């Protein structure tokens, strides 16, 4: 199965999830809330696309893969001068900016709370 088809299946699942679970609930809160919540859903879906997809087709094999060690030291590549780490850091910040801008529109928050939740979302990825 090609990677494009795997990602397409994930987008179909996300679309069904949106229609079945979220759309009717958000629609009752008004058009403005529906628009902001839908934009946030699209933002999160695109971040998932860029970082984690395909997810659904990979679930059966989640525990059946060879172990690949990971570098869990933050900014180790940057301090060691390996790769294009500055570019990656800038792109990650840009990728998380829509989430940080839309979050206060969904729920009244101060700047520190918004930064905290955006950081947690980024860290979770």
SULWOBEL-V298677 format. One record per helix or strand of 2 or more residues. SS is the DSSP state (helix for helix, strand for strand). FROM is the first residue (numbers start at 0). TO is the last residue. If there is no record, write none. Layout:
BEGIN
ss=SS from=FROM to=TO
ss=SS from=FROM to=TO
END
This chain:
BEGIN
ss=helix from=2 to=26
ss=helix from=30 to=50
ss=helix from=55 to=60
ss=helix from=75 to=79
ss=helix from=84 to=105
ss=helix from=110 to=123
END
